[in-house]
Each structure stands twice: as structure tokens, then as C-alpha cells.
Amino acid sequence: MIFFKQNYLIMLDKVLCVRKFVLAILILSFGVPLSSAFADSTPVGFTNAISASSPGGNSTIPQLAVSGNNVYLGWINNAAGRFGAMFAKSDDGGSTFGKETDLGTIGGAPDNIRILGSQGNVYVAWQSYSANKSSIAFAKSSDNGTTFSSPIKVSDPSKDSAFPQVATYGNNVYVVWLERTTGDVTNVLFAKSSDGGATFGSPIAITDHNGTSGIPKIYANQNHVYLMWEDNGAKNFDVFLDVSSDSGNTFGTPVNISNNAGDSGAPQMAIDGNNVYAVWMDDTSGNFDVLFSKSTDGGQTFAKPVNVSGDTQESGYAQLAVSGNNVYLVWTNAVTDKNYDIFFAKSTDGGQTFSQPLNISNSPGASGWPQVAVDGNVYVSWVDNTPGNFNVYIAKSTDGGTSFESPVDVDSNGGGSWYNQMAVSSNTVYLSWLGGVNGSSNIMFSKSTTFVPEFGPVAPLILLVSVLSIVMVSKISALKTQV
């Protein structure tokens, strides 16, 4: 198997052995004709879905960023003869998108793109595969995505590197990724640019062991840079945090946040001032649970983890959002071998206690890829195959997450929708996803207008096309990480 290659939507994070965690694995299928009955269906409160990618391509893994009235989309085109790291932007809030831009190449087929927009600058990192090795590429735009610099290599080209993440603060740009040395050994590497992404310094090894590190997360605020990942360098898999207080020049000793007898993985974090919030999945109880912990001293120490899901079924792949003293969590919860729902819990005391989990999707099908955002209201999006194909759904809470209005089916074109991305700004919700259209996979986009989900879903629940998914039980598979 070629290292770091992915099968369309699922990136195999070979870091955490799962004994019995059962989740929906969403597999993209091609060649299924669209039904005209779905073609003109418009979701209540959202614009008609538009395609930002060119027709006839094979697009994968959309990324979404919003800055002011600018909406940025990044993705990978895997069509034969058209491999490329692609970008498109809208300068009218997502009403229209300009022509897609190929960001160029550093010598190989691209994968795993990440984008970030800030104050007129757009930063893009991806991996480029060539000559049996994968390198980390980076390109920058200083004019809101109109033009981009030629891509440069951030990683050591003699090493095998993949799964980049990017953050920025001021004129500093930070990139973190995984590097493989021998066998299945992977470590976390980090590089910094002090000139806005024009050049990068030599990579720093955050971990250096003979074990396995998982896909890291990164956040930057003022002179602090936070890195979080899962790691089995010592024994079982645990979740670690490392912090730099000098803008990424040096890092301290990693803190073991989970620090228990079971395997922990798929961490996510949020930063608010000196508070660091962490959520992950852990199987110490005998099945995977969603655990949460908080640091009030910038990540030096963490409180005892709270079991938020508290279920005998498998729970995992959580996402979180923080607003003031409120913490919002969503995750995928196994109900049966073929039924997975999206659960939600909130804390109003900064993460000390959480509400009883609420089943938001509550459907007979498989729900996955939850996203959560807060901007006055609380929004949760996911994909669900109850209509027959996977469609993108979103639900809104106007009471801080105590209750949610009926979900809206945002994309019901009949071709299937996967890998939803969500951003919220000034009470406008922006959604992007991978959609099957006329036998190809396109990058789709929609944004909210009035968003009145109490009218309910508008898509018919009639199965008109073949099911484009396979629900797979994997008792000894590697953990599939949402990154």
C-alpha cells in the first residue's frame, strides 16, 4: 500500500487500533443518473446549491473558509490528466464563484488540502506525491485569492510527509504535519514562516520516537501556538498537547491530557484566552466514549476528564465550539450496526458539567461527519443516508442548544452528498460539500438566507437511485480520523 494515499473521502489514520467501534464509512460511487424530481428542489432558507468546480472533474475533500464578504473553497481534482490542488473564491458572499484556479505543483499528485483566509491573505497547504514520497506544499495569496505565489516545499523533500494543517497570526504562518521514517513510525513535524509565508524555516520535530503519532491539530493566538495529537510513543495511545509561547520558535514538554489505560484518539481543541478545551474518544470503559477536559492555565495542566457521552454504545469523532462560558459538543453515536445518529451536549459552566446528550439527527439511517458552530445561535450540520443517498442536513438552536428545530435537507439532488464543511459569520451559514452530479463529483456550495427550519425538510424521502454507501463493520481496522 502506498503510504498516505487515501480512498477519496476516508483518510486512514493508522494510529489507533479499534476493537469494535462501528461507524458509517461513506464510499463515493459514480455513474448513477440524477432524478429530475430532485433537480429543482430548493431547501427552505438556503440558496440553490451551486458548483464551484468545473464539470466533468473528480473533486475530493472540500475545504471552506470565510473572511468578511469573501468565501474561499479549496479541493483536490483527481480526474485523469487533471490532477491539481484547486481553489475558487467568491467576493459577493457566496452568491457566485469565479473560475477555479490550479495552484500549481511541486512535482506530484496532490492530496489533503487545507486553506485559511485572514485579512486579505489566503494560505493553502497540501501534500504532493511524487517518486514514492509525499512532500508538504504551500502557496499564498495576498490579494484575497485572485493570484497565488508559486508553491514551495515546506517539509524535507527526502522524507515522507503528509496530512498538513495550517494556522496564522499576524505575519507568522505555521504548518504542522506527519512525517514517516521507517516502517509505520510517524512523528509530528512543525515549520514556521516569519514573512507571511514567503519562506519557511527548517522543520522542528515535535515528537521523536519509534511509535506512531496521529494527525495533529494547530491553533495560533498572539505569541502562542498550540499543537494537539494522539500518540503511542510511550505505551497505549494518549492525547497530547504542546505549546509554544514564543511564536513557534521553541516548544515545551508535551502534556498527556488523556493519560489513562485505554486508547485515546481523534482529538479536537478550542482556545479562548488562557483556556484550552479538548475533546477526544476513549475506550477505557470497554467501548469508545466522548471525553472532555479543560485547562485554565494555557495548557500546562488539565482537569480530570468528563465522560460526556456516557453510553454503552460506541461514540466518537467529536467536534466542539466555545462561546463565553458555553461549550458545545457534537459526535457520532452508534445506535445499531446500521444506524448512527448525531448527538449533542452542552455545558454552561465552562465544561465542568454537561447536559444529557440530545439526539439531533434521530433518523433510521446512518448519520456522520458532524460539524458545530455558534454565532448567537447554535448550528449543527451532518450527512444522512435516510433518503437513500447521503444528503447534507443542518439543524439550528435558538435557545443555546437546549432544543433544535427540525433539520433542513440542504442538498437533495439525488446524486449523493458527503464531507460537509460549515462556517458561520454574522448569522449567515455557509456550507460546502462533495456532491455527485451527472456522474462526476463536484464541490458544491450553499448559504443561508432566511433559514427557517421549522418548516421542515423539503426533500422527498423516496428512494429513486441506488444507495451510494456501504456501512462497514471493522473490528480490527485503524481509526478513521476526521481531520
MISEGU-428774 format. One record per residue: residue in three letters; x, y, z of N, C-alpha, C, O in turn. Coordinates in pm, whole numbers, plus 50000, padded with zeros to 5 digits. Example, Ala and Ser with C-alpha at 12.3 -4.5 7.8 and 13.67 -1.06 7.14 Angstrom:
ALA513194943150780512304955050780513204967050780514244966850846;SER512854977550708513674989450714512905000350787513415011450804;
END
This chain:
MET500854988150000500005000050000500885012450000501835013150079;ILE500615022049916501395034349910501035042950030499865045650056;PHE502055047250104501865054950226501155068150197501465075150101;PHE500185071350285499485084050284498555085850165498055096950146;LYS498285075550085497265077149981495905074850045495805067250141;GLN494865081149994493545079750053492535075549948492665078849830;ASN491525068149993490455063649907489325073949913488365072649989;TYR489495084349828488535095149820488275101749954489115109749998;LEU487185098850023486795106850138487415102650270487495110750362;ILE487865090150282488295085050412489805084750419490445077750341;MET490385092350510491825091950532492095082350647491575083950757;LEU492905072350620493145062050718494265066350812495435066150777;ASP493875070150931494845074251031495275061551107494605057351201;LYS496405055651065496805042551118497515044251252498715041651265;VAL496745048751350497375051651476496645045651595497235044851703;LEU495405041451581494655037251697493845024851666492885025551589;CYS494205013451723493525000951694492145001051756492015003451876;VAL491114998451677489734998751722489214984451730489184977251630;ARG488794980451849488314966751864486924965051809486634955151743;LYS486064974651835484664972451795483904985251763482674985251761;PHE484624995851739483935008351708483335007551570484055005851472;VAL482025008751561481305007351436480815021051391480015027451460;LEU481295025451275480815038151219480515036451072480975026951009;ALA479735045651018479435045450875480655050050798481205060650827;ILE481075042250698482155046150609481515049950477480895041650410;LEU481675062550442480965067950327481815065950203482905071650194;ILE481355058050108482115054549989481495061249867480305059749841;LEU482305068549793481815075649675481655066049558482555058149529;SER480505066949493480235058549378479895067449260479385078549278;PHE480165062749140479965070849021478985064248925478655052448938;GLY478535072048831477745066748722476275065248751475565059248671;VAL475775070648864474355069448895473635081648840473975092848878;PRO472665079948752471975091448694471155098848797470635092748891;LEU471025111948779470205120148867468745119148828468415117348711;SER467885120448926466455120648901465985134948884466345143548964;SER465195137548783464695151048761463795155748875463595167748893;ALA463265146348950462405150149062463165157749169462565165249246;PHE464505155849174465305162649273465915175449218466405183649296;ALA465915177349088466735187749026466375201749072467255210149087;ASP465095204549093464675218149124464295219949271463725230149309;SER464625210049351464255210849491465135220949563466365220049556;THR464535230749631465275241249699465045240249848463895240249892;PRO466115239449929465935238550074465435251750131465855262450088;VAL464525250750226463975262650288465095270350357465825264750439;GLY465215283350326466165291850394467575291350339468445298250392;PHE467855283450234469175282550174469095284950023468085281849959;THR470165290549969470225292649825470305279349752470695269249811;ASN469955279349624470165267449542471645263849542472505272649531;ALA471945251149555473335246749556473985249549421473405246649316;ILE475185255349424475935257749301477255250249307477755247249416;SER477805247249191479075240149183480195250149161480145258349069;ALA481225249349247482385258049232483465251549146484355258549097;SER483385238549126484375231449045483865229748903482655230448878;SER484775227448810484405225748670483705212448649484025202648716;PRO482745211948558482035199248532482955188848473483925191948404;GLY482625176248502483395165248445484635161548522485375152648480;GLY484895168248634486075165248713485815154448816484725148748823;ASN486835151648894486725142049003487265148949127488425146849165;SER486445157149189486865165449302486695157949433485795149649448;THR487565161049529487515154349659487825164149771488475174349749;ILE487355160849890487695167250017487645182550010488695188950010;PRO486455188450004486375203150000486805209450132486635203650239;GLN487365221350122487725229450238487095243150221487035248450110;LEU486615249050331485855261350327486425271250427486715267650541;ALA486585283850384486985294650474486235307250435485965309750317;VAL485895315250536485155327750514485905339050583486315337750698;SER486075350250513486695362050569485975374350515486145377950399;GLY485165380850601484365392150555483375387650451482615378150474;ASN483355394250335482455390650227483075380750130482485377450027;ASN484275376050162484975366450076484755352150125484885349250244;VAL484435343350032484285329150061485315321649978485385323349856;TYR486125313350044487195306049976486915290949981486525285650085;LEU487115284349870486965269849862488245263649806488815268749710;GLY488695252949866489835245449816489475230749805488665225749883;TRP490075223849709489815209549692490895203449603491765210449551;ILE490815190449588491735183049502490965177449384489905171549401;ASN491505179249264490925173249145491715160649111492915161349083;ASN491045149249113491705136549087491375130848950491655119148924;ALA490795138848861490475133948728491755130848651492755138048664;ALA491725120148573492915116048497493385127448408492605133248332;GLY494665130648419495235141448340494935155348392495375165248334;ARG494165156148502493785169248556494075170048706493395177248778;PHE495075162648753495415163148895495805177348933496575183848862;GLY495265182249043495625195749084495055199449219493995194549259;ALA495765208349289495235214849408494465227049359495055236349303;MET493165227149380492285237049318491755247049421491655244149540;PHE491415258949370490905269649455489885277949376490035280149256;ALA488845282349446487885291749388487425301249497487375297649614;LYS487095313449456486665323349556485415330649509485125331749390;SER484695335549608483555344349584483805357249659484165357149777;ASP483625368649591483765381449659482425388249681482365400049715;ASP481335380549661479995385849687479255377349790478035375649782;GLY480025372149886479405364749995478945350949960478185344850036;GLY479365345549845478985332049806477865331449705477375320549673;SER477425343049653476375342949551476895337049420476195329449353;THR478135340549386478775335049266480235332149298480815338049389;PHE480825322949221482235319649234482945321849102482405319148995;GLY484185326949111484985328548992485515315348940485255304748999;LYS486235315948831486805304048770487795297448865488565304248933;GLU487765284248869488685277048956490135279348914490425281248796;THR491035279149012492455281548989493245269149029493045263649138;ASP494135264748942495055254048975496255260349044496935268748984;LEU496515256549168497565262949246498965258649206499945263749260;GLY499075249449113500385245249067500865232449136500125226249212;THR502075228749108502585216149158504035217649201504755226349151;ILE504455209249292505865208149327506405194549284507395189549337;GLY505715188849185506255176749125505465164149140505955153449105;GLY504225164749192503495152449208502005154449225501515165749227;ALA501285143249236499845143549253499485148949391500075144549490;PRO498535158349401498205164549529497185156549608496515147649555;ASP497075159949738496095153649826496005162049953496865170449980;ASN494945159850032494795165350167495045180450175495965184850244;ILE494265188150105494425202650102493815209050227492825204250281;ARG494435220050272493905228250381494015242850342495035246950286;ILE492985250950372493025265150337492685273550460492005268950552;LEU493175285950459492935295150568492925309250511493825312950435;GLY491925317250545491825330950499491875340650616491205338550717;SER492675351550602492795361150710493255374650654494335375650596;GLN492435384950672492785398650639493335400350497494375406550476;GLY492625394750402493015396050262494025386050215494315385250095;ASN494585378150307495545367750270494865354050270493985351450352;VAL495275345350179494795331650174496015322450177496935323950097;TYR496005313050270497105303650285496615289650253495565285550303;VAL497335282350171496935268950129498105259350147499215262050102;ALA497855248250213498865237650228498255224450181497075221950202;TRP499065216250119498605203050076499815193950064500955198450075;GLN499565181250042500655171850021500745168449873499725167849804;SER501965166349826502205163449685503015150749674504115149749729;TYR502475140949603503075127549597503875125849468503345127849358;SER505145122149483505995120049366507175111249406507705112449516;ALA507585102449314508765093849335508695086349468509675085749542;ASN507505080649497507295072449615507445080049746507655073949851;LYS507345093349740507375101449861506365112749850506035117349741;SER505895117149966504915127849972505515139650047506025138150158;SER505465151649986506005163750046504875173550077503795172550019;ILE505145182950168504165193150203504405205550118505485211350119;ALA503375209550043503435221349957502655232650021501715230550098;PHE503065245049986502415256850042502365267949937503335270049865;ALA501235274949930501105286549842500295297149913499465294150000;LYS500525309849876499875321049943499355331149842499945333349736;SER498215337149878497685348449803497625360649894497185359650008;SER498055372049842497985384549918496885393849867496755405149913;ASP496085388949772495025397349713493675390349716492935390149618;ASN493365384349832492065377849853491825365949760490685362649730;GLY492895359549716492745347549635492665349949486492355340749411;THR492935362249442492925365049298494125358649230493995352549123;THR495305359949291496515353549239497235346749355497065350449471;PHE498045336749321498795329249422500285328849385500655329249268;SER501105328049488502525325749467502755311549416501895302849430;SER503905309349356504265295749315504435287149440505005291849539;PRO503965274749437504075266349556505515263349594506385262149507;ILE505765262349723507085258849775506965246549863505875243449912;LYS508075239649884508105228149973508425232850114509395240050137;VAL507585228550209507795231950349508545220850422509345223550511;SER508285208450384508905196950450510235193350385510585198450278;ASP510945184550450512195179150396511835169950280511165159850301;PRO512265173150158511865165150041512385150850044511885142349969;SER513365147950129513885134250138513035125650231513235113550240;LYS512075131950302511215124950397509835122850336509465129150237;ASP509095113850397507725110850355506765118250446506625114550563;SER506105128650396505315137650480503895138950426503675138350306;ALA502925140850518501525141550476500665147650585501145150350695;PHE499385149850552498345154850642498695168350703498775169550825;PRO498915178750621499265191850675498075198750741496925196550704;GLN498385207250838497445216450899498125230150904499355230850914;VAL497345240950896497935254250886497225263950980496015263051001;ALA498005273251037497465283851123498285296351100499405295751049;THR497725308051138498445320551121498055330351229496945329951282;TYR498995339151260498705350551346499675361651308500885359751309;GLY499125373351274499975384251228500705380251101500085375451006;ASN502005382151099502805378750982503405364850991504175360750904;ASN503065357551097503575343951114502605333751056501395334651077;VAL503135324150985502355313150931502975300250982504195298550978;TYR502125291151030502595278651090501995266751016500805266850982;VAL502805256650991502345244350927502835232551011503995232051051;VAL501945223051036502285210951109501835199051026500835199950955;TRP502545187851035502215176150955502795163651018503475164351121;LEU502535152250956503115139550998504245135750904504155137650782;GLU505305130250961506425125450881506715110950917506825107351034;ARG506815102550815507135088450837508615086150815509205091350720;THR509195078150903510615075050888510765060650839510855058450718;THR510805050950929510935036950889509715029150935509135032051040;GLY509335019450855508175011350890506935019950903506655028250816;ASP506205018151011504995025951036505235036951139504275042051197;VAL506465040651163506785051151259506425064751200506865068251090;THR505635072451272505285086051229505515095751344505255092451460;ASN505985107651310506225118151408505595131151362505315132951244;VAL505385140251457504805153351429505925163251399506845164951479;LEU505845169751283506805179851242506125193551230504925194351204;PHE506905204151250506375217751253507345227151182508565225751195;ALA506805236751107507635246951044506945260451053505715261251054;LYS507755270951059507255284551077507775293850969508925292750925;SER506905302950926507305313850839507105326950913506045329250972;SER508115335650911508015348750976507775359950876507685371650913;ASP507665356450748507475366550643506195364250565506135366250443;GLY505165359850638503855358350575503715346750481502775346350402;GLY504625337150487504535325250402505425325550280505365316550197;ALA506275335850269507205336350155508275325750168508645319350070;THR508785323850290509795313450317509485307050450508795312850535;PHE509985294850468509815287550593511165283150647512085280050572;GLY511265282850781512455277750845512515262650839511595256150791;SER513615257150888513785242550890512745236250982512425241951086;PRO512215224650945511215217951028511745214451167512925211151183;ILE510865215151266511155211251403510415198351434509225197251404;ALA511105188651493510465176151533509795178151668510465180151769;ILE508465177651670507715178951795507745165751871507865165551994;THR507645154851799507845141551859509015134851788509275137451670;ASP509695126351860510855119151805510955105651875511655104251976;HIS510255095751821510205082651885510015071951780509995074751660;ASN509895059751824509685048351734508235043751733507945032551692;GLY507345052251779505925048751782505165055051668505695056951559;THR503905058251695503025063751594502325076051648501675075551752;SER502455087051577501735099251610500585101051513500695097651395;GLY499455106451564498285108451480498205122551427498965131251469;ILE497305124651335497165137451266496985148751368496025148651445;PRO497905158651369497835169251470496845180251435496465181951320;LYS496445187651538495645199751524496525211451564497455209951643;ILE496225223351510497035235051538496155247351556495135248851488;TYR496565256051649495865268651672496905278951712497835275851787;ALA496755291351664497685302151696496935314251746495905318051691;ASN497455320351852496875332451907497985340851970498655336452063;GLN498175352851918499255361651961500585354051950500925349351842;ASN501335352952059502635345952051502555331352092503585324852111;HIS501335326152106501165312152146500755303552027499905307451946;VAL501365291852017501005281751917500695268851991501505264152071;TYR499535263051963499085250952032499035239451932498495240851822;LEU499605228151971499565215951890498925204751971499245203052089;MET498025197051909497385185751976497375173851883497125175351763;TRP497645161951936497675149751856497525137551946497585138852068;GLU497325125751886497345113251962498645105951933499225107351826;ASP499095097852031500455092652023500585080152109500075079752221;ASN501275070052057501545057952136503035056052160503495044752178;GLY503795066952161505235066152179505635059852310506705053852318;ALA504805061152414505155055652544504525041952568505205032552608;LYS503215040752543502525028052568501305027452478501415025552357;ASN500115028952540498875029652461498745043552403499525052552434;PHE497735045352318497505058452259496915068052361495945064952430;ASP497525079852370497035090652453496985103552372497585104452265;VAL496275113452424496165126452359497125136152426497145137452548;PHE497935143052344498975152052395498745166252344498155168452238;LEU499225175852424499235189852386500635195452408501255192852511;ASP501125203152311502385210252326502165224852289501445227852194;VAL502775233952364502535248252347503865255552330504835252852400;SER503875264752235504975274152220504505287952265503435292452225;SER505305294552348504965308052395505835318652330505805330252369;ASP506635314652229507485324152158507275323452007508225323651928;SER505995322551969505605322851827506195311451747506545313151630;GLY506315299751809506725287851736508225285851724508665276851653;ASN509015294151793510465292151787510895279851867511765272351825;THR510265278051983510545266352066509245261152125508265268452136;PHE509245248352161508095242152226508525235852357509685231952374;GLY507575234852450507855228952579507725213852577507785207552472;THR507545208152695507345193752708505875190452687505025196652751;PRO505535181052599504125177652576503425173052703504005166052786;VAL502165177152717501335173352831500405162052787499715163152685;ASN500375151252864499475140052838498105143552896497925143553017;ILE497135146652808495825150952854494955139152897494315139753002;SER494915128552816494045117152845494635108552957493965106053057;ASN495865104052942496645097353047495865086553120495705087053242;ASN495395076653045494655065753108495035052353046495915051752960;ALA494365041753090494745028253050494255024452911494815015352850;GLY493235031152861492675027752731493375034952618494385041652638;ASP492825033552498493325040652381492495053152359491265052752363;SER493175064352336492525077152313492945082552177494085080752136;GLY492025089152107492375094351975491345103951921490365107351988;ALA491575108351796490715117851724490445130451806489285134151824;PRO491495137151858491255148951941490895161251861491275162551744;GLN490165170151924489865183451873490085193351986489955189752103;MET490415205851951490625215752056490035229152016489795231951899;ALA489805237452119489395251352101490135259552205490385254852316;ILE490485271852168491225280752256490415293452277489885299152182;ASP490335297852402489655310252435490445316952547490315313352664;GLY491265326852510492125333152609493125323252665493875317052590;ASN493135321652796494045312252861493415298552880494025289652940;ASN492205296752831491505283952843491755275352719491635279952606;VAL492105262852742492285253152635491255242052657491225235752763;TYR490415239552555489365229452563489755217852472490175219852358;ALA489615205652523489985193752446488875183452453488275181352559;VAL488605176952339487645165952334488255154852250488955157552153;TRP487985142252287488545130852216487695118552243486735119252320;MET488035107452180487345094752203488275085352277489485085352254;ASP487695077152367488505068952456487765055952489486555056052513;ASP488495044652488487845031752510488185025452645488085013252660;THR488595033452744488935027952875487775020452939487985010653010;SER486555025052914485375018852975485005005452912484154998252966;GLY485615002052800485264989752729484634992652595484654984052506;ASN484075004452577483605009352448484075023852435484455030052534;PHE484035029152315484505042752295483495052852348482305052352317;ASP484005062152429483225073152484483825086352437484975086952394;VAL483025096952446483505110452418483905116852551483075118652639;LEU485195120252563485715126252685486115140852659486485144552548;PHE486025148852764486315163152755487165167352874486985162352986;SER488095176652849488875182352958489235196752924489265200652808;LYS489505204553028489795218753011491015222853093491225218053204;SER491795231753034492915237953104492625252753121492175259353027;THR492895258153240492705272453264494025279753276494055291753305;ASP495135272753252496465278953264497265277853135498475276053136;GLY496535278853023497215278852894497715265352848498555264652758;GLY497225254652907497615241252864498685234752949499185224152913;GLN499045240753061500055234653148499495222753224500145212453239;THR498265224353272497585213553344496145212853296495585222753248;PHE495535200953310494165198753268493355192453380493885184753461;ALA492065195853384491155189953481490905175253450491185170553339;LYS490375168153546490015154053525489005153153411488025160653409;PRO489215143953316488295142753202486865139653244486615132353340;VAL485915145553169484495143153188483995134053076484245136752959;ASN483295123153112482695114353012481365120652969480385120153043;VAL481355126552848480185134052802479125124852744477935126852766;SER479545114652668478565105852603477945096152702476735094252702;GLY478765089852787478255081252894477325070452846476305067952909;ASP477665063852735476765054352671477465040852662478695040152658;THR476685030052657477265016752636477515014252489478205004652454;GLN476955022652400477235021852257478515029552226479005037352308;GLU479045027152106480265033952066479975048452026479025051251954;SER480825057552074480695071852044482065077352007483075073252064;GLY482095086751912483395092251876483335102751769482265106751724;TYR484545107251726484725117251623483985130151657483205135451577;ALA484245135151778483545146951827484115159751767485275160251726;GLN483285169951762483675183551726483165192651837482215189351908;LEU483815204351853483395213251960483435227851916484155231551824;ALA482645235951985482635250451968482485256652105481825251052193;VAL483085268452123483065275152253482605289452233483035296252139;SER481735294152321481275308052320481115312552464480185308152533;GLY482005321152511481955325452650482155313652743483145306452732;ASN481225311752835481315300652930480575288252881480445278452955;ASN480095288652755479345277452699480245268852609481005274152528;VAL480135255852624480875246252541479855237152473478975231652539;TYR479985235652342479035227552264479795216152198480815218352133;LEU479305203852213479925191952157478935184452070477755183352104;VAL479415179251957478625170051874479515158051841480735159251836;TRP478885146551819479625134451785478725124451717477505126051712;THR479345114051664478595102951603478415091951706479375088051772;ASN477195087051719476875076851818476245064751749475275066151674;ALA476795052951774476245040751717474985036851794475015035151916;VAL473875035551722472625030951782472445015951756472165008351848;THR472615011851629472684997751591473854996351494474565006051468;ASP474034984351440475124982151345474954990251218475944992851148;LYS473724994451187473485001951064472885015751090472625023250995;ASN472665019051213472055031951245472995039951334473335035851445;TYR473415051651283474295060651356473625074251359473135079051257;ASP473595080351475472945093351488473945103651539474995100351592;ILE473575116451521474385127551567473855132151702472695135951714;PHE474725131651803474355135551938475005148851974476065152451921;PHE474345156052065474795169352105474695170652257473765165652319;ALA475665177452316475615180852458476245194452478477125198552402;LYS475795201552581476335214852607476685216352754476135209552841;SER477615225352778477985229152913477815244152927478215251652838;THR477235248553038477085262853065478005267553177477945279153218;ASP478875258653225479795262153332481255259953291482095256153372;GLY481525262553161482895261653114483435247653097484645245853084;GLY482555237653097483005223953075483115215553201483625204253195;GLN482665220553314482705212553436481645201553433481905190253475;THR480465204953383479365195353368478715197253232478795208053172;PHE478065186653184477405187153054475975182253066475635174253153;SER475135187152976473735182952970473635168452922474585162752869;GLN472445162652943472175149352889472255149852737471675158952676;PRO472955140452673473075140652527471715140952457470765134252498;LEU471655148952351470425150652273470655144952134471635148352068;ASN469765136252088469845130351954469255140451855468045142551851;ILE470135146551774469675156951681469185151051549468135155151500;SER469915141551492469505135851364468325126551381467335127651309;ASN468415117151476467295108451515466565102651395465355103951381;SER467345096151308466785090551184467145075751176468045071151247;PRO466455068151091466755053751081468015050551002468495039251006;GLY468575060350933469755057950850471045060150925471085060551048;ALA472125061650847473455064050903473785078850890473775084350781;SER474085085151003474465099251006475935100351045476415092651128;GLY476645110050987478055111551018478575125250980477835133850932;TRP479895127051001480585139650973479905151651037479595161250967;PRO479665151551167479025163151230479955175151236481165173751253;GLN479375186851223480065199551240479215208251333477995207151332;VAL479855216651414479125225451504479735239351498480955240851490;ALA478875249551501479315263351501478325271551581477155268051592;VAL478805282551639477955291151719478215305651680479355310051667;ASP477125312951663477185327251632475865333451679475035337551599;GLY475705333851810474405337251866473545324851874473185320451983;ASN473195319251759472525306351752473555295051744474725297451715;VAL473105282851769473965271051757473535263251634472345260551615;TYR474505259551550474215252351425474985239151424476155238651463;VAL474315228651381474945215451365474605210251226473435210051187;SER475625206151152475405200151020475985186151017476855182851097;TRP475495177850925475945164050912475445158550780474755165550705;VAL475795146150750475225139250634474455127050683474785121050785;ASP473415123550608472505112850649471975105750525471585112250428;ASN471945092350528471505084850410470075079750422469675070850347;THR469295085250513467905081050526467105082750397466265074250367;PRO467355093450316466585094650190466975084250085466305083249982;GLY468025076650109468505066850010469935069749972470755060549965;ASN470255082349948471625086949930471985095650050471115100150124;PHE473265097950067473675107250172473365121550128473775125850020;ASN472635128750212472335142850191472895151050307473135145750416;VAL473115163950282473595172950385472415178750462471485184050402;TYR472465177550594471425182950680472025193250776473205192850808;ILE471175202450820471585212150921470405214951013469255215550969;ALA470715216551141469695219951240470175231951320471375233951341;LYS469235239951365469525252551434468855252951570467725248551587;SER469605258351668469045260651801469075275451831470115281851817;THR467945280851873467885295051910467875296952061467775308252110;ASP467975285952137467955286852283469235281252346469215275552455;GLY470345283152274471635279052329471885264252331472755259552405;GLY471155256652251471375242352244470455234052333470625221952343;THR469485240552398468525233052478467615224652389467275213352423;SER467225230352274466405223152177466835227352037467425238052019;PHE466525219051938466865221851799465605221051714464735212651737;GLU465535229951614464435229651520464615218051422465675211851418;SER463575215351345463625204051251464775205651153465005216651103;PRO465505194951124466625195851030466175199850889465085196350845;VAL467055207050820466845210950682467735202350593468925200750620;ASP467165196750488467925189550386468445199850286467685204850204;VAL469725202950293470285213750213470505209650069470345217849978;ASP470865197050046471165192649910470445179549883470815169149937;SER469425180049799468635168049770468595165649620467525163249564;ASN469775166249555469795164849409469745150449363469645147749243;GLY469805140949457469685126849421470995120149389471035107949374;GLY472095127749378473375121949343474245118549461475305112349445;GLY473825122649581474605119849700475475131749740475965139049654;SER475645133549870476445144549925477255139450042476765131750125;TRP478515143750048479415138950153480345150050199480455160550136;TYR480985147450311482075155650362481685170450370482305179050308;ASN480655173150448480175186850463481145195350544481755190650640;GLN481285207850503482065217750575481145229650605480295233150523;MET481315235850723480405246550764481195257950825482145255850900;ALA480775270250794481295282250858480115291550885479155291950808;VAL480205298950995479135308151032479755321751060480735322851134;SER479175332151002479645345751024478465355251017477725355350918;SER478285363351120477195373251125475845366751097475025372051023;ASN475635355051159474375347451147474065342951006472915339950974;THR475065342550921474935336250790475695323150794476845322650839;VAL475055312550747475665299350747476145296050607475385297050510;TYR477395291950595477995288050469478285273050473478895268150568;LEU477855265950370478055251550363478705247650231478355252850125;SER479645238550239480235232650119480295217650139480415212850252;TRP480225210150029480255195650039480645189749903480705196649802;LEU480905176949906481195169549784479905163449733479265155549802;GLY479515167149612478245162449558478385154849429479195158449343;GLY477615144249415477585136749290476625143249193475425143949219;VAL477155148049080476325154848981476665149448842477805150648797;ASN475675143548775475845138648638477065129648621477805130648524;GLY477245120848717478305110848706479675115548750480625107748747;SER479815128148791481095133148841480915137948984479785139349032;SER482015140549052481955145749188482385160249187483505163449146;ASN481515169049232481755183449226481775189549366481225183949461;ILE482415201149377482415208649502481215217949502481125227049420;MET480295215549593479025222649598479025232949711479755231649809;PHE478185243149694478125253849793476705259249805475975260149707;SER476325262849928475065269649953475225278150079476055275150165;LYS474435288750089474455296850210473025300050252472095299650172;SER472895303150380471555305850433471075319550390471865328750369;THR469765320750379469155333750351468265337350470468665345250556;THR467075331650476466215334050592466355323050696466225325650815;PHE466625310650651466845298950738465745297450842465915301050959;VAL464615292050797463505289350888463235274350890462275269750828;PRO464065266550961463965252050955462725246351020462455234451005;GLU461935254651091460725249251150459735244551044458795237251075;PHE459945248650916459085243650808459435229350770458675222650700;GLY460595224650817460955210750798461675208150668461775216950583;PRO462185195950651462885192250528461955192750408460775189350419;VAL462485196850295461665197650175461955186450077461235184749979;ALA463015178550102463355167850008462455155850030462255151750145;PRO461915149949925461135137649940462025126249985463185125349945;LEU461485117350068462255106250120461985093650038461865082750093;ILE461885095349906461625084049817462935079649754463675087849698;LEU463235066949764464475061749709464335060449558463655051449510;LEU465005069649482464905069549337466185064849269466185061949150;VAL467255064049344468515059649286469155049449379468715047649492;SER470175042849330470855032749411471545039149530471995050649523;VAL471625031749638472315036549756473805037549725474405028249672;LEU474405049149759475805051649726476725049649846477785055749854;SER476295041149938477115039650058477195025150100476345016950065;ILE478215022250173478395009150233478665011250381479575018650416;VAL477885004850468478145005550610478994993450646478574981950631;MET480164996050693481154985550715481444983950863481674993850933;VAL481444971650912481844968651048483304964751046483684955350976;SER484134971951122485574969351122486034967351266486174976951341;LYS486274954851303486644952051440488134953451466488564954851581;ILE488924953151358490364954051380490984964251287492174963651257;SER490154973751242490644983751148491354994951221491274995951343;ALA492055003451145492635015551203491555025951219490525025451152;LEU491815035351309490845045851335490745055151216491755060251167;LYS489515057551167489295067051060489095080651122488105082851192;THR490015089851099490005102551169489455113451081489875114850966;GLN488515121351134488045133251066489025144351098489295147551214;VAL489565150250991490595159951017490205173850976490985183150993;
END
